[in-house]
């Protein structure tokens, strides 16, 4: 049975933890590392897992199959070194820390370490995320399959072989939820400018974005086809799309936005 060490149990870490337990992984097989003592006690009581505050509390001879790194990227260099002692057991280190390259982990853990770099997004907190993973050359097929199963607990999973693709992945799906939230925000604002009651306008925008997303999720048709299905010739939707799909419309703006986010991801990754 799979043994897991989860380092960091914030929102994403806890979402994954819940997913693993739902998958049938026994709580006794999961150890979480959470430096906030009160939070660690709360999580241990809530989920029945073993909770510790740091690597020094791992029992002698402790062994695990996967080390999941779910801490903030800016503190990784401080957090990770004490877990180098686990490398001899040949676990796979699965990172969901944005912007941290595979090389940055190899520099700390050693170049022979199995590392998977993964980019999830925030809908994982409701089981509707999508994660893209990239393994290094040391990851075995069995380890990749195991990581796939663990990431599937919070949504869909895709894989790339070129780590450089992760920057564009970050721009599209990692940052993408913010674009959708902005869409709902601006639709609500535009409705208010058109004379609607603010509360009603925001409610309409929120429900429309959420409902359209669910329709897109359930439908086998492309986004373009679904858009066309809503658009009657010379109707109200067509009038709006003439603006949104114009020369300086949404397509061009989104291309610029994705490009900017991709470049920034590369800068942060060094």
N, C-alpha and C positions, 0 to 999 in steps of 0.2 A: 504494500500500500504506500502511496506517495507521501513523503515527509516534506513539510514546507517550513521555511523560515521567512517570515514577512517582516522586513525592516521598514518601519514607518506605517502608521495606521490612521492616516487622515481620511478624508472623504473617499478618495480613490482606493486607498488600501482597504478601508472597511467595506466598500462595495465589492471588492474582489474577495475578501474574506467571506462575506455572506454568500457570494456565488459559489465558492469552493464547498462550503458546508451544504448548500443546496444540491451540489453535484454528488454528494455522498462521501466526501473526504472526512474521515473522523476528526472531531475537534482535538483529540489526543495527539494527532499527527501534525498539528499546526502550532508553531511557536511564533509569537509576535514580539517585536522589539519596539517599545514605546517609552521614551525617556520621561514623559509626563506620568508620574507615578499614579496619580488619581485616575487619569484616563486609562492607564494600563489595567488597574483594578476593575474599572467599569467594564472594559472590553472582555476581560477574563470572566467576570461574572455573567455577562450578557451572552457570550458565545461558548463558554466552557473550554477555551483554549488556554495554553500556558502563556503567560505574559511576563516579560522581563524588561528591564530598563536599559540594558546594554550587553555587549558581547562578553564582558567579564562574568556575567551570570550564567553563561552556557555551561552545562555540566561537562566534566572531563569525558572525552570520547563522544561528545554530541555529534550526530551525523544527520545530514539532510540531503534530499534529492535536488531541491530547488531553493535558491536564495532570491527572494523577490525584493528588489530595491525600489521602495516607494517613498523616498524622502525627497525633499526639495533639492534641485540640482546644485544650488549654490553652497550647500553644506555637505555634499557627497564626499569631497576630499577629506573632510574631518571624520565623517561617519564610517566610511568603508574600510580603511586600513585594518582595524581590529578583526575583521572577518576574513583576512587573508589566511588565517590559520585553518579555514575550512577547505581551502583549495585542494589540499592533498586528497580529500575524499572525492574529488572530481564531480561536484555538483554543477549545475548550470546556474549562472547568475542572470536573472531576468530583470532588466531595468525598465522602469516606466518614467524615468526622470528626463524631462524635455531638455534637449540640447546637449546631453552628455553622450559623447561618441564612444564607440566600442573601444577605440584606442585609449581613451581616458581611463577605462576600466582595466584594460590590459596593463597599462603603466603602473597601476597600483597592485593588481592581483597576479600579474604575470602573463606572458604572451601565450602560455599553454592553457589558459583558463577558458572554459566554455562560457560565452557571453551572448545574450540576446538583447538587442536594443529594441524597445517597443514604444510606439506612440499611440496612446489611447486618447479618448476625448471625454468631456464631462457627461454626456448622456449615459456613460457607463454606470453612473450613480443610480439610474433607473433601469438598468439592464438593457439599454438600447444604444450602447456605444458601438464604435468600430475602432479596432486597433490594427495597426500595421507593424509587423515585426521584421527584424533583420538579424540573422545569426552570423556569428563569426565562423571561421573554418573549423574550430574545435567542437562545435555543437554537433552531436550525433543525431541521426534521424529520430532515434527514440526520444532524445531530449527536446528536439524541435516539436515532436508530436505532443509531448507532455506540456510544453509551454503553450502550444495551441489550445489544448484542453483547458488550461488554467485561464487563459485570456478569454476564451469563449464564454466563461462564466458571466461576463459583463457585456456581451454583445458579439458582433461579427468580428472575424479575424482574417486578415490578408497578410501575405508575406512578400518581401522583396529581397533580392540578392545584392543589389547595389545600395550601400548605406547612404549614398548621396541622394537617393530618392526620398529619404526620410524628411529632408528639408521641405520638399514640395508637399509631402503628406501632412506635415505639421501645418503648412499654410492652408491646405484644403480642409482637412478634417479636424486637426488638433485645434486650430483657431476658429474653424468654421462655425461652431455653435454661436460664437459672438456675432457673426454676420447675420445669423437667423434672428437672434435676439434684437439686433439693431433694426432688422426689417420690421419686426413686430412693433418696436418702439416708434419708428418713423411712420408706419401706417397709422398708428394711434394718433400721433401728432397731426398728420395730414387730415385725419377725420375730424379732429377738433377744429382745424383751420377751415374745414368745410361746413362747420356749424353744429357738429354733433356734441352732445353732452360728453365731457371728458371721460367719465367713468364708462359710459356705453361705448365710446369710440375705442378705448383701450381694451375693453372686453371683446369687442368685435375683432380687433386686430389679433389679439392673443389666440382666440378660438379659431380664427381663420388660418393662422400660421400652423397651429398645432394640428388642426383637422386636415389641412392640405398635406402636412408631413406624414400623417398616418395613412392618408390615401395613397401617397407616393410609396410608402412602405409596403402596403398590401397589394398594390397594383403590379401587374406584369408589364404594363405599358411604360414607355419611356417618359421622361419628364417633358420632353417636347410634345409628345402626343397628348399627354394630360393637359398641357397648356392649350393646345389647339382645340381640345374637346370643350374647353370653357369659353372659347372665343367665337362669338357669332360675327359674321361679316358686318362691318359698319356699326357694331354695337358698342356698348359702354366699355367692355373689356378691350375691344380693339382700339378704342380711343386712348385708353391708358397705356396699352402696349406700344402704341405709336411713339409715345414719349419714352417709355422704359427701354425700348429696343432701338431707339434712335442712335445717331452717330456718337453722341456723348452719353449714351444710356448705360443701363446696368451691366451689359456684357463688357464694355470697355472699362468701366469702373472696377468690375470684379477681376478682370485680367490684371489691372494695375495693382489691386489690393493683394492678390495672390502672389504676384511677383515681388511686392514689397515685403510680404511676410516670409517668402522663401529666402530672399536675400538676408533678412534679419536672422533667420534661423541659422544660416551658414555662418554669419558673423558670431553668433552666440556660441556655436559649436567650435569656433576657432579654425 
